[in-house]
Amino acid sequence: MAQQAQVARERDDGHGHGVVIGSGFAGLTAARALANFMDRVTVVERDWVPRGPGRRRGVPQARHTHTLTGVAQQGLEELFPHIGEDLVGAGATRVRIPEDMLLLGPGGWLPRTGSDLSMLSAGRDLIDAVIRDRLRADPKVTFLPEHEAVALEPGRHDTVTGVWVRGRDRKAPEGWTARRLISADFVVDATGRGSHAPEWLTRLGYAPPKETAPEPSTTVATAMYAPPVGHVADWKSLLLMPAPGHPVQGMLHPLEGGRWSVSVSTGDGSRAPGDHAGLLHSLADLRHSLLRDVLEVATPLGPVYVCGSAGNRWRHYEKLRRWPDQFLVVGDAFVALDPAHGQGMTVAVQCATVLDHLLTAHGTTIGLGYRLRRAIAHRLAPAWHTAILGVRAAHGCQDPEAGWFARLSGRYAARVAAAASTRPAAAELLLDRLGSVPMPATALRPSVLGAALRGPRGPVPAAPPSTTHGPDARRRRPAALGGSPPVGVSTGSDRWRPVAGPSAQGPGKALFDRHRP
């Protein structure tokens, strides 16, 4: 039988069948990498797989703000040529950083020049739908919805030769059919934070991986809003980062259809708000009132969604000495980063590009497990350290259990962040960190070291660098009494009130004065 299977694989170019468990973002990108090499790929998904931008039960974080960093866009273009054009055509918004963003760093507002970074902002459902459409167009790829993977099938000489699955059946006593085996020449677990890979490995006699989870979990609350009527702004996104003594972060990013996605994350272990009144109240804990002022006159679209217990976690699969070949764990199932950092999709893309490159270079799926695990760990290490440094900088490096190097790195990151508002070199480094750009060498450039040592230069700007919001905003002509603010005037952060005096005598003659945050 083994010889017959080998002959069949040779007739199929010898690359065989690949199975991906999970059809989230990590699973979709991994499926593309396998389809570039394998003869056929099956994507096993526990839930329903929609056609178009539909919501899946297994992705509760899909309701929260998602962006594709520059690194993620570059990796996606390698896997799916011209995918950026497809995403923009479907409604994604390209945001230049920092030209199109008001960014309040730990040390103050950042200048809006000096970087060529950009990100794509869209709903998670839309991003997944565009990629799924690309995969469905490939005859090699097949989706198997409403099937749950329950175990791995072991082979000789420490290998995995398939996956045991069971399908949904409402008529069955437990709601599932009897399990069956899907044979495979390579298996990828892309089931995210809830991955059962440690349990599967334990059943087969392997040691589970050790875990590193150094920070307390973060809770995130997200809601969608419609901008105020006549909203005008010289920015597309807002990001108010945490700082020592201010653990709350707020962000606003554009979605398809002209909507806003607003997220508030708390890094001190407190619970995120569950309604719009609580969301607005929590925005008062931010270091500037801009986001709250904008939302007070925006229109909520739907409820507030809360996601808790989301922190940084690394399962050290790369350190296991004994491992079944032809099996790989990717994405959040390997390294899960706090959603507040916005690098989850970047991690998934990096795992897929490593898989794609090594399969092509190695020429076979056999004997590649160790190299894949080590290469993925090496690729994800910069993003992991960036996330850890960001937390330490925001919390003032008060982790008594951290080693001396970690404490020193945290202090250095905090000083760079404090200088970013007035020193271009420090601002560039902070923006690179937000864009997931690898920066070990950049962080030690003389200009960055000098900025960290000397600190901020001159007074730190207290107002956002905007011509439409803040005290330096351009004044517009007042509107007449009884009418709404004129079309084309930003009402996102405005207050309109009658002005006392002769001009306010009689109906229709009162003027309104505009007050900005």
C-alpha positions as CSV (number, residue, x, y, z in Angstrom):
1,M,0.0,0.0,0.0
2,A,2.8,2.4,0.8
3,Q,4.4,1.7,-2.6
4,Q,1.0,2.4,-4.3
5,A,0.7,5.7,-2.4
6,Q,4.2,6.6,-3.4
7,V,3.5,5.9,-7.1
8,A,0.3,8.0,-6.9
9,R,2.2,10.9,-5.4
10,E,4.9,10.7,-8.1
11,R,2.2,10.9,-10.7
12,D,1.0,14.0,-9.0
13,D,4.4,15.6,-9.1
14,G,5.2,13.9,-5.7
15,H,3.9,16.7,-3.5
16,G,0.7,15.1,-2.4
17,H,-2.2,16.4,-0.3
18,G,-2.0,19.3,2.3
19,V,-4.6,19.9,5.0
20,V,-5.1,23.2,6.8
21,I,-7.1,23.2,10.0
22,G,-8.9,26.5,10.3
23,S,-10.1,29.0,7.7
24,G,-9.2,32.2,9.5
25,F,-6.7,34.6,8.2
26,A,-3.7,32.4,9.2
27,G,-5.4,29.4,7.6
28,L,-6.2,31.2,4.4
29,T,-2.6,32.4,3.9
30,A,-1.2,29.0,4.9
31,A,-3.5,27.4,2.3
32,R,-2.1,29.7,-0.3
33,A,1.5,28.8,0.6
34,L,0.6,25.0,0.4
35,A,-1.2,25.4,-2.9
36,N,1.9,26.9,-4.4
37,F,3.6,23.6,-3.7
38,M,1.2,20.8,-3.0
39,D,-1.0,19.0,-5.6
40,R,-4.2,19.8,-3.7
41,V,-5.1,21.4,-0.4
42,T,-8.1,20.9,1.9
43,V,-9.1,23.6,4.3
44,V,-11.1,22.1,7.3
45,E,-13.3,24.6,9.1
46,R,-15.4,23.9,12.2
47,D,-18.1,26.5,11.3
48,W,-19.9,27.7,8.2
49,V,-17.7,29.3,5.5
50,P,-19.6,32.2,4.0
51,R,-19.4,33.5,0.4
52,G,-18.7,37.1,0.6
53,P,-18.1,39.2,3.8
54,G,-20.0,37.0,6.3
55,R,-19.4,36.6,10.0
56,R,-18.1,33.3,11.4
57,R,-18.7,32.1,14.9
58,G,-15.1,31.0,15.4
59,V,-13.7,34.5,14.9
60,P,-15.1,36.6,17.8
61,Q,-12.3,39.2,17.4
62,A,-13.5,39.9,13.8
63,R,-15.8,42.6,15.2
64,H,-12.7,44.5,16.4
65,T,-10.6,47.0,14.5
66,H,-8.2,45.3,12.0
67,T,-5.5,46.8,9.8
68,L,-2.9,45.4,7.4
69,T,0.5,46.9,8.1
70,G,3.0,47.5,5.4
71,V,4.8,44.2,6.3
72,A,1.5,42.3,6.0
73,Q,0.7,43.9,2.7
74,Q,4.1,43.0,1.3
75,G,3.7,39.4,2.4
76,L,0.2,39.2,1.0
77,E,1.4,40.5,-2.4
78,E,3.9,37.7,-2.5
79,L,1.2,35.1,-1.8
80,F,-1.6,36.8,-3.8
81,P,-0.3,39.1,-6.5
82,H,-2.3,42.4,-6.7
83,I,-4.3,41.5,-3.7
84,G,-4.0,45.2,-2.5
85,E,-5.9,46.4,-5.6
86,D,-8.6,43.8,-4.8
87,L,-8.9,45.0,-1.2
88,V,-9.1,48.6,-2.2
89,G,-11.6,47.8,-4.9
90,A,-13.8,46.0,-2.3
91,G,-13.8,49.0,0.0
92,A,-10.6,49.0,2.1
93,T,-9.0,52.4,2.8
94,R,-5.4,53.1,2.4
95,V,-4.0,55.2,5.3
96,R,-0.6,56.8,5.0
97,I,1.3,57.0,8.3
98,P,1.5,59.6,9.7
99,E,0.1,61.9,7.0
100,D,-3.4,60.5,7.3
101,M,-3.3,59.8,11.0
102,L,-3.3,61.8,14.3
103,L,-1.1,59.8,16.6
104,L,-0.7,60.5,20.3
105,G,2.4,58.7,21.4
106,P,3.5,58.1,25.0
107,G,5.4,61.4,24.9
108,G,3.0,63.5,23.0
109,W,1.6,64.1,19.5
110,L,3.8,62.9,16.7
111,P,4.6,65.1,13.7
112,R,2.8,64.1,10.5
113,T,5.8,63.9,8.2
114,G,8.9,61.8,7.8
115,S,7.6,58.3,7.0
116,D,6.6,56.4,3.9
117,L,4.6,53.8,5.8
118,S,1.0,52.9,5.1
119,M,-1.7,50.5,6.2
120,L,-5.0,49.1,4.8
121,S,-8.0,49.5,7.0
122,A,-11.1,47.4,6.5
123,G,-13.4,45.1,8.3
124,R,-12.0,41.6,9.1
125,D,-15.0,40.0,7.2
126,L,-14.1,41.9,4.0
127,I,-10.4,41.0,4.2
128,D,-11.1,37.3,4.7
129,A,-13.8,37.4,1.9
130,V,-11.4,38.8,-0.7
131,I,-8.7,36.2,0.2
132,R,-11.3,33.4,0.2
133,D,-12.4,34.4,-3.3
134,R,-8.9,34.1,-4.5
135,L,-8.5,30.7,-3.0
136,R,-11.8,29.4,-4.3
137,A,-10.7,30.4,-7.8
138,D,-7.8,27.9,-7.5
139,P,-8.9,24.4,-8.5
140,K,-6.3,22.9,-6.1
141,V,-8.0,24.3,-3.0
142,T,-11.2,22.7,-1.4
143,F,-13.1,24.0,1.6
144,L,-14.6,21.5,4.0
145,P,-17.0,23.5,6.2
146,E,-18.7,22.4,9.4
147,H,-16.1,19.8,10.2
148,E,-14.0,19.7,13.4
149,A,-10.5,18.3,13.7
150,V,-10.2,16.1,16.8
151,A,-6.9,14.3,16.5
152,L,-3.8,13.8,14.4
153,E,-3.0,10.5,12.8
154,P,0.6,9.4,13.6
155,G,2.9,7.7,11.1
156,R,6.2,5.8,11.3
157,H,9.4,7.5,12.3
158,D,7.7,10.5,14.0
159,T,5.4,11.7,11.3
160,V,1.8,12.9,10.9
161,T,-0.1,11.2,8.0
162,G,-3.5,12.7,8.4
163,V,-6.2,14.4,10.5
164,W,-9.3,12.8,12.2
165,V,-12.4,15.0,11.7
166,R,-16.1,14.8,12.5
167,G,-18.9,16.7,10.8
168,R,-21.9,18.5,12.2
169,D,-25.1,16.5,12.3
170,R,-28.1,18.0,14.1
171,K,-29.8,14.6,14.1
172,A,-26.9,12.9,15.9
173,P,-27.1,12.5,19.7
174,E,-24.1,14.8,20.3
175,G,-24.5,16.9,17.1
176,W,-21.6,15.3,15.3
177,T,-21.1,12.4,12.9
178,A,-18.7,9.6,13.5
179,R,-15.1,10.7,13.0
180,R,-13.2,9.8,9.9
181,L,-9.6,10.1,8.7
182,I,-8.4,12.6,6.1
183,S,-5.0,11.4,4.8
184,A,-2.4,14.1,4.3
185,D,1.2,14.6,3.4
186,F,1.4,17.8,5.3
187,V,-0.9,19.2,8.1
188,V,-1.0,22.9,9.3
189,D,-2.8,23.9,12.5
190,A,-4.1,27.4,12.1
191,T,-6.9,27.3,14.7
192,G,-5.7,30.4,16.6
193,R,-5.6,30.9,20.4
194,G,-7.9,28.0,21.0
195,S,-5.6,25.5,19.3
196,H,-5.7,21.9,20.6
197,A,-2.2,21.1,19.2
198,P,-0.6,20.7,22.7
199,E,-3.3,18.1,23.6
200,W,-3.0,16.3,20.3
201,L,0.8,16.1,20.8
202,T,0.4,14.8,24.3
203,R,-1.9,12.0,23.1
204,L,0.8,10.9,20.7
205,G,3.4,10.8,23.3
206,Y,5.1,14.1,22.7
207,A,5.9,16.8,25.3
208,P,3.7,19.9,25.2
209,P,5.4,23.2,24.5
210,K,6.3,25.6,27.3
211,E,4.5,28.9,27.2
212,T,5.5,32.5,27.8
213,A,2.8,35.0,28.7
214,P,4.5,37.9,30.5
215,E,1.8,40.5,30.7
216,P,-1.7,40.6,32.2
217,S,-4.5,40.1,29.6
218,T,-6.1,43.1,27.8
219,T,-9.8,43.6,27.3
220,V,-11.0,45.4,24.1
221,A,-14.3,47.0,23.4
222,T,-15.2,47.9,19.8
223,A,-18.2,49.6,18.2
224,M,-19.0,51.0,14.7
225,Y,-20.1,54.5,14.1
226,A,-21.3,56.7,11.3
227,P,-19.4,60.0,11.1
228,P,-21.4,63.1,11.8
229,V,-23.3,64.7,8.9
230,G,-21.0,67.1,7.1
231,H,-17.9,65.7,8.9
232,V,-14.6,67.2,7.5
233,A,-11.2,66.2,8.8
234,D,-7.6,66.3,7.5
235,W,-7.1,62.8,9.0
236,K,-8.5,59.3,8.4
237,S,-7.4,57.5,11.6
238,L,-6.8,58.3,15.2
239,L,-4.5,56.5,17.6
240,L,-4.1,57.5,21.2
241,M,-1.5,55.2,22.7
242,P,-1.1,54.4,26.4
243,A,1.5,55.9,28.7
244,P,2.7,55.4,32.3
245,G,-0.3,56.1,34.5
246,H,-2.7,56.0,31.5
247,P,-3.1,52.3,30.5
248,V,-6.1,52.9,28.2
249,Q,-5.6,53.0,24.4
250,G,-8.1,54.4,21.9
251,M,-8.2,54.1,18.2
252,L,-10.4,55.0,15.3
253,H,-10.0,53.5,11.8
254,P,-12.1,53.8,8.6
255,L,-14.2,50.9,7.3
256,E,-15.8,50.2,4.0
257,G,-19.0,52.1,3.4
258,G,-17.7,55.2,5.1
259,R,-18.1,53.8,8.6
260,W,-15.7,54.1,11.6
261,S,-14.4,51.3,13.8
262,V,-13.6,52.5,17.3
263,S,-11.8,50.3,19.8
264,V,-10.8,51.0,23.4
265,S,-8.4,48.6,25.2
266,T,-7.5,48.5,28.8
267,G,-4.1,47.0,29.8
268,D,-4.5,47.2,33.6
269,G,-6.8,44.1,33.9
270,S,-10.0,46.2,34.3
271,R,-13.1,45.2,32.3
272,A,-13.9,47.0,29.1
273,P,-17.2,48.8,28.7
274,G,-20.1,46.9,27.4
275,D,-22.4,49.7,26.1
276,H,-22.1,53.0,24.3
277,A,-22.4,55.1,27.5
278,G,-19.7,53.1,29.1
279,L,-17.5,53.4,26.0
280,L,-17.8,57.2,26.0
281,H,-17.1,57.2,29.7
282,S,-13.9,55.1,29.3
283,L,-12.7,57.5,26.6
284,A,-12.4,60.1,29.4
285,D,-9.5,58.1,30.7
286,L,-7.5,58.8,27.5
287,R,-4.8,61.4,27.6
288,H,-6.6,63.7,25.2
289,S,-10.3,64.3,24.7
290,L,-10.2,64.3,20.9
291,L,-11.6,60.8,20.3
292,R,-14.4,61.3,22.9
293,D,-15.3,64.7,21.4
294,V,-15.5,63.1,17.9
295,L,-17.7,60.2,19.0
296,E,-20.1,62.3,21.1
297,V,-21.8,63.6,17.9
298,A,-21.3,60.4,15.8
299,T,-24.1,57.8,15.3
300,P,-23.6,54.3,16.8
301,L,-24.2,51.5,14.4
302,G,-24.9,48.4,16.4
303,P,-23.9,47.3,19.9
304,V,-20.5,47.4,21.7
305,Y,-18.6,44.1,21.4
306,V,-16.1,43.1,24.2
307,C,-13.3,40.6,23.8
308,G,-11.3,39.7,27.0
309,S,-8.4,37.6,28.0
310,A,-6.3,38.6,25.1
311,G,-2.7,39.1,26.0
312,N,0.7,38.1,24.5
313,R,1.5,34.4,24.5
314,W,4.3,32.4,22.9
315,R,4.1,28.6,22.7
316,H,7.7,27.5,22.2
317,Y,7.2,24.8,19.6
318,E,10.7,25.7,18.3
319,K,12.3,24.4,21.5
320,L,10.8,20.9,21.4
321,R,13.4,18.3,20.6
322,R,11.0,15.6,19.6
323,W,8.4,16.6,17.1
324,P,6.2,14.8,14.4
325,D,7.4,15.7,10.9
326,Q,5.0,17.0,8.3
327,F,3.1,18.9,10.9
328,L,3.2,22.7,11.6
329,V,1.5,25.2,13.9
330,V,1.1,28.8,12.6
331,G,-0.4,32.2,13.5
332,D,-1.9,32.8,16.9
333,A,-1.6,29.1,17.7
334,F,2.2,29.6,17.7
335,V,2.7,33.3,18.8
336,A,-0.4,35.3,19.8
337,L,0.1,39.1,20.2
338,D,-2.2,41.4,22.1
339,P,-4.8,42.8,19.7
340,A,-4.0,46.3,21.0
341,H,-0.7,46.1,19.0
342,G,-2.5,45.4,15.7
343,Q,0.0,42.8,14.5
344,G,-2.1,39.5,14.5
345,M,-2.5,39.5,10.7
346,T,1.1,40.4,10.2
347,V,2.2,37.4,12.3
348,A,-0.1,35.1,10.2
349,V,1.3,36.4,6.9
350,Q,4.9,36.0,8.1
351,C,4.2,32.4,9.0
352,A,2.8,31.7,5.5
353,T,5.7,33.4,3.7
354,V,8.2,31.3,5.7
355,L,6.2,28.2,4.8
356,D,6.1,29.2,1.1
357,H,9.8,29.9,0.8
358,L,11.1,26.9,2.7
359,L,8.8,24.4,0.8
360,T,10.0,25.8,-2.5
361,A,13.7,25.8,-1.4
362,H,13.5,22.3,0.2
363,G,11.6,20.7,-2.6
364,T,9.7,18.3,-0.3
365,T,7.6,18.3,2.8
366,I,9.7,15.5,4.4
367,G,12.3,16.4,7.0
368,L,11.4,20.1,7.1
369,G,9.6,20.4,10.5
370,Y,12.6,21.6,12.6
371,R,13.7,24.2,10.1
372,L,10.1,25.5,9.7
373,R,9.6,25.9,13.5
374,R,13.0,27.6,13.9
375,A,12.5,29.9,10.9
376,I,9.0,31.0,12.0
377,A,10.3,31.7,15.6
378,H,13.1,33.7,14.1
379,R,10.8,35.7,11.9
380,L,8.3,36.4,14.7
381,A,10.8,37.4,17.3
382,P,11.0,41.1,16.3
383,A,7.2,41.5,16.5
384,W,7.2,39.7,19.9
385,H,9.9,41.9,21.4
386,T,8.3,45.0,19.9
387,A,5.0,44.1,21.6
388,I,6.7,43.4,25.0
389,L,8.7,46.7,24.8
390,G,5.6,48.6,24.0
391,V,3.8,47.3,27.1
392,R,6.8,47.9,29.3
393,A,7.1,51.5,28.0
394,A,3.4,52.2,28.5
395,H,3.5,50.8,32.1
396,G,6.7,52.5,33.1
397,C,8.8,49.3,33.2
398,Q,7.6,48.3,36.6
399,D,7.9,44.5,36.1
400,P,9.8,43.2,39.1
401,E,10.1,39.7,37.6
402,A,11.8,40.9,34.4
403,G,15.5,40.4,34.0
404,W,18.0,43.2,33.8
405,F,18.1,43.2,30.0
406,A,14.3,43.3,29.8
407,R,14.2,46.2,32.3
408,L,16.9,48.1,30.4
409,S,15.2,47.5,27.1
410,G,11.9,48.8,28.5
411,R,13.5,51.9,29.9
412,Y,15.2,52.6,26.5
413,A,11.9,52.1,24.7
414,A,10.2,54.5,27.1
415,R,12.8,57.2,26.5
416,V,12.5,56.8,22.8
417,A,8.8,57.1,22.9
418,A,9.0,60.1,25.1
419,A,11.3,61.9,22.6
420,A,9.3,60.9,19.5
421,S,7.1,64.0,19.6
422,T,10.0,66.4,19.1
423,R,12.8,64.3,17.6
424,P,12.4,62.9,14.1
425,A,14.7,59.9,14.6
426,A,12.7,58.7,17.6
427,A,9.4,59.3,15.8
428,E,10.6,57.2,12.8
429,L,11.5,54.4,15.1
430,L,8.1,54.5,16.9
431,L,6.3,54.5,13.6
432,D,8.4,51.5,12.4
433,R,7.3,49.7,15.5
434,L,3.7,50.4,14.8
435,G,4.2,49.2,11.2
436,S,5.8,45.9,12.3
437,V,9.0,46.8,10.6
438,P,12.0,44.8,11.9
439,M,14.3,47.3,13.6
440,P,17.1,45.8,15.8
441,A,19.7,47.8,13.9
442,T,17.6,50.9,13.5
443,A,17.0,51.1,17.3
444,L,20.7,51.6,17.9
445,R,21.5,54.2,15.3
446,P,23.4,57.2,16.7
447,S,20.5,59.6,16.0
448,V,18.1,57.3,18.0
449,L,20.5,56.8,20.8
450,G,21.0,60.6,21.0
451,A,17.3,61.2,21.1
452,A,16.8,58.7,23.9
453,L,19.7,60.2,25.9
454,R,18.7,63.9,25.4
455,G,14.9,63.4,25.7
456,P,12.4,65.8,24.1
457,R,13.6,68.9,22.5
458,G,11.7,72.0,23.5
459,P,8.1,72.1,24.6
460,V,6.0,69.0,23.7
461,P,2.9,69.8,21.6
462,A,-0.2,69.7,23.7
463,A,-2.6,69.9,20.7
464,P,-3.1,67.6,17.8
465,P,-1.3,68.7,14.6
466,S,-4.6,69.2,12.7
467,T,-6.1,72.1,10.7
468,T,-9.7,70.8,11.4
469,H,-9.6,69.7,15.0
470,G,-8.0,71.3,18.1
471,P,-7.3,74.9,19.1
472,D,-5.3,75.6,15.9
473,A,-8.2,74.5,13.6
474,R,-9.3,76.9,11.0
475,R,-12.4,78.8,11.8
476,R,-15.4,78.5,9.6
477,R,-18.3,80.9,9.0
478,P,-21.0,80.5,11.7
479,A,-24.4,79.0,10.9
480,A,-27.8,80.6,11.3
481,L,-30.1,79.8,14.3
482,G,-32.5,77.0,13.8
483,G,-30.3,75.1,11.3
484,S,-27.9,72.4,11.7
485,P,-24.1,73.0,11.1
486,P,-23.4,73.7,7.5
487,V,-22.6,70.8,5.2
488,G,-18.8,70.4,4.8
489,V,-18.1,71.5,8.4
490,S,-16.6,69.0,10.7
491,T,-18.9,68.3,13.6
492,G,-16.8,65.5,15.0
493,S,-15.3,67.6,17.8
494,D,-17.4,70.7,17.8
495,R,-19.7,72.4,20.2
496,W,-22.4,74.8,18.9
497,R,-24.0,77.3,21.2
498,P,-25.9,80.7,20.8
499,V,-23.8,83.7,21.2
500,A,-25.3,86.4,23.5
501,G,-25.5,89.9,22.1
502,P,-27.3,91.9,19.5
503,S,-26.8,89.4,16.8
504,A,-28.7,86.8,18.8
505,Q,-31.9,89.0,19.0
506,G,-34.9,87.3,17.5
507,P,-35.4,84.0,15.8
508,G,-33.3,83.1,12.8
509,K,-30.7,85.8,13.7
510,A,-28.7,84.1,16.4
511,L,-25.2,83.0,15.5
512,F,-23.4,80.0,16.8
513,D,-19.9,79.9,18.1
514,R,-17.7,76.9,17.4
515,H,-15.6,75.4,20.2
516,R,-13.0,72.8,19.4
517,P,-11.2,70.3,21.7
